[in-house]
Amino acid sequence: MSVQIYAGSAALVRRSGVGQAMLHQKQMLAAAGVASTDRPSPDARTVHINTVLPGAPLAALRAHLAGKKVVYYGHSTEEDFRSSFKGSDRLAPLFRRWIRFCYERGDVVITPTPYSKRLLEEAGVRRPIYALSNGVDTDFFAPSAQRRWAFREKYGLSETDKAVLSVGHYIARKGILEFVELARRLPEVRFFWFGHTDLRLVPRRVRDAIAGAPSNVTFPGFADQAALRDAYCGCDVFAFMSHEETEGIVVLEALACGIPTVVRDIPVYREWLTDGVSVYKAKDDWDFLRKVAGLLDGSLPALTAGGLRVSRSRSIPAVGRVLRTIYELEGLPYQSPAEERTALPARASRAAVRQA
């Protein structure tokens, strides 16, 4: 019962959401009773591929030549490639064709949300596509007064000081320009941006925004999962100002830690986050300011319970059960060659899971 999670590009994506998704896949498979490996193995009859780097479609080809099935994860779209690195907008149409080529190398494509599923279908991907969350480890990411105290002590915050958090690469799409301006409008509040990108790769306006950020903004850089968990627990609001996502693992992590969350009102959230129930959605930068300030001064309710419900519905075990169902629906081998595979359910059930 072995599945190979192709790790040929793991070192390049380790500090990204894709790297975290690969780790989650191992945990999901384990929760569903399916063994996994990151090494080629004769016992691995299905291969997960998570990147669109040049080696990935070659790995898919090798898997097919060996008689294996390929599950290609559609983490990337043309839309979230734009406004990222230098030249990304000019290259976006070529990137669209490239990701279509990559994803077509899979027998099945799994992408995090119904929104990203629609984008891949519009890009011309004709393989069966399922929308399945990347999941969140709700045992690890959870509310903690002790972790809140540890974070605030580390950064010199008193219990009455207010702090706002965001997480992501130093790229315009993630909303870093707006985050710096939000901090400028709330000088009495501490702002923290966790994450890092080589500044040589980003446009000048991003470099200038970071260099010219007001003194109430702190850029701690890349943080491991434990430090990030402390930050979620230690801050008072998670302000995720990203303009485009396929899901946003950091949103799930924040909700799992019980931090009040404000996201931009963009299509990816419409089918699983409800404004005023699990999060607040901001229509523009002024709306972000109003809602963040309202959470900080207590005039808006925190919505913690609603956020926790969303994160728990996308916990590793919950998503792992759906992943195994997809395997069964599509006839993907997840048992050793000596074992009998599970029979396929009816076609109607397959259609239902594709909409999950």
N, C-alpha and C positions, 0 to 999 in steps of 0.2 A: 504494500500500500504506500508507494512512494511517488512523490511529485518533485521534479527538479525546478527550483527557482533560479533561473539563469542569473549568474552573478558576475558575468564578464565585465560589466560596467559599474559594479557596486561602489568602487572607490570614488568614481566621479560624481555619483548621485547621493552619497552617504549623508550629506548635510542638507538634503532637500526633502520635499514631501514625497518624492518618488522613492527615495531611500527608506523613509519611514513606512511607506506602503508595502515595500518588499518585506520588511520585518513583520508587519501586520499579517501578511499572507501566510508566513510561517506559523504565526500564532493561531490564525483562523483554521488552517488545515489541522493543526494539532488539536484544537478544540473540537473539530469535527471528526477526530479519530483517523486522520490521514497523515502519514509520515511524509516529511519533506527533506530535501537535501539541496545544497547549493553547488554540488559537484555532479558532473555527468555520471550516470549510473545505469547499467542494463535494466535494473528494476524500475527505473523511472520511465513510465510510459507516457507521461504528460509533462510538458515543459511550460513554465510561466516565463514570459518575457515582458519587461517593464519599461524599457527605454526605446528611443528611436535613434540612438547612436549607431554609427555605421556597422558595428559588429553584431547588432541585434538581429536584423533580418537574415544575416548569414547564419546565426545560431538557429533561427527558425528553419532555414533550409536544411541544415544538418540534422535537425530533429526529424523533419519529414523524411529525409533520405533513410533515417534509421527506423522508420515506421512509427514514429511517435506523433502524438497530437500536440498542438500548440495553443495555449491560451495567451493571447496578446492583450496586455492592459493598456487601454487608451487614456493615459494620463494627460496627454498633450493635445492641444488643438491649435489651429491657426490663430484663434482669437486670444488665447493666453500666451502665445509667442510674441505678439505685438507689444510694444512699449516695454520691452525687457532690456535687451542689451544693444550695444551700438549696431546700427544697421538692421535691427530686427524688423522694422516696419517695411523696409524695402524687400527683405527676404521672405516675408510672410507668405506671399503666393506660392513661392517655391517650397516653403515648409509645408504648406497644405498638401501639395502633391507628394512630397516625401512621406509624410505621416500616412497618407492613404496607401502608398506602396507598402510601408511597414506593416500597417494593421491588416492589410489583405494577406499577409503571410501567416496570419493566425487562422485556426479552424473556428475559433470563437474569440470575440472581443468583449472585454469587460471594462466598463468605464464608470466613474463614480456616481453620476447623477443622471436623471432623465434629460436634463439640459445638455450635458456633454454628449449623451447618446444622440440627441437630435443634431448636434453640430457635426458629429462623425457621419451620420447618415447624409446630411447635406453636403459633406465633403466627398461623398461618393464611396464610402466604405460599404461593401455589400455582404460582408460576413455577418453571421448572427451576432447581434450586439445586446448585451445585458447591462442594465444600470445597477450597480452594486457598490455601496459605500466602501471607502477604504477602511472604515471602522476606527474605533478608539479603545485603548486599554483603560477601561473604567476602574480596574483594580489599582492601576498605577496613578492615573490622573483622577484625583478625588479631592474634595474640600478638606483642608487641614489648617487648624489654627496654629499648630506648631510650625508648619512650613511658612505660613504667613509671617509669623514672628521672625523666623530665620531670614527671610528675604528682606524684611524691613530693617532688621538690625544690620545686615550686610551693607545696605545702601543708605544708612543713616536716616531712616524715616521713623518719625514718631507715630504713635497709633492714630493721631488726629491728622497727620499729613495725608494728602490725597495723591494718588498715583494712577496713571493711565499707561496701559501696555499695548504694544503691537509686536508682531513677529513676522519676519519675512526677509527676503533678499533686498538689497539696496537697489531696487528697480522701480521705475515710475509706476508700472502697472500695480504694484503692491500698495500704492498710496503713500509712499514715503514723503513726497512733496507736500501733500495735504496734511499729513501727520505733523510735520514741522510747523506748518502754519497754524494748526490747531493749538500746538503748544505755545506759540507766540501770543495767541489770543487768551490763554489761560496761564499767565505767568506765575500764579501762586500754586500751580499744580506741577508735580514731577511727572515727566514723560520718559518712558523706556522703550527703545526699539531693539529687540533681540534679533540677531541674524547678521549675516555678513556677505558681501560680494566684493571681489577685487575691483576697486574703483577704476582701474584702467579699462574695465569692460563696459562701464556704464556711461551714458551721455553726460556732458558737462553740467547740465542743469541739476542733475542728481548730486554730482560731486559738490557743486556750489551750495546746494541746500544743506548737505551734511556739514560742510565746513562753516556755513553761516548760521547753523541752528542756534537758538537761544540757549542760555545757560541752564534752563530747567529741563533740557533734553539730554538723556544719557544713552550712549550707544555701547552696550556691553560686548557686542560682537556675537559670534556663534556661541551657543550654550548647549550643553548636553541635556538629555531629557530630564534629569533630576533637577538641574538648575532652572530649566524652563517651567517645570511643575511648581517650583517655589515661587517663580515670578507670577504665574497665573493665580496662585493662592494669595500672594502678597500685595497685588495691586487691586485697585477698586473698580476699574472699568477696563474691559478689553475693547479697543477701538480698531476694528479691522476695516481699513479704508480702501481695500483692494478694488480695482475696477473690473477684474475678470478672474474667475476661478473655474476649475472643473468640479471642485467640492470645497476644499479648504480644511485640511486636517487640523490646523491650528484652531479653527473655530470649534471643532468638536472637542479638542483638548481643553479649551477655555471653558466651554459649557460644562464639561465633566468635572472641572475644578470649582464650579459654582460661582465664577466671576461674571457679573453683569456685562452683557455684550451688545455692542452696536456694530452693525455691518452696513455696507452700502446696499441700497435697494437695487440689486442687479438680478437678472433672470435665474441664475444658478440656485438661488435660495428659495425661489417661489414655491416649490413643491415640498419643502421639508422644514423650513423655518417660518414661523408665523409671527408677524409684527405685533408687538404688544403681548405676546404669550410666552415665547421662548427667547426672543431677542427684540431689540429695536432696530428698525431699518431706517437709514437716513437717505433722503432723496438727493441731497447735495451737501456741500461743505457747511453751510449755515445750519442745516438740519443736524449734522454731526455735532456741531458746537452746542446746539440747544439740548440734544439728548444726552451727550456726555456730561454737560453741566448739570442737567436734571438728575442724573444718577448720582453725581458727586454730592449734590446738596440735599439729596433725599426727596426731591419733589416728584421723581418718577420711581415707581416700584422696581425692584431689582430683577424680577422674573426668574429667580434662581431655580425654583421648582420646575418650571417649564423647560428651562435649559437642561437640567439634569435628566428629564424624561427623554428629550431628544438624544442626548449622548448615550443613555442606556439602551435606547432602541437600536443604536448602531454600535453596540459593544462588540468586542472580538467574538465571543461565542454566538451572539445573534447573527452577525454577518457570516460567520463560519458555517452556520447551518444552511444559509441560503447559497453559499458558494458550493457546498457539497450537492445541493439540489440541482444547481446548474450543471455540475459534472454529470449527474444522473440523467438529466434531461437531454444533454447533448451527446451522451454515450462516451464521455471522456474517461479513459482508463485511470483509476486512482487506486487500484489494487495491484498486487504483484501478479506476474503472469500465471502463477500456479492457482490463483484464486479466480472464482467466477465473478464476473462483473454484474452490477445491479441492472435489472431490466429497465428499459425506457418507459416512462409514463406517457400518457396520451398527449397528442399535439396541443390540445387546448390548455393543458397545464404549462407547457413550454411557453406559450404566448403570455400566460399570466405572469410567469416569473420574469420574463423580459421587461415587464412594466414595473417590477418591484423596486 
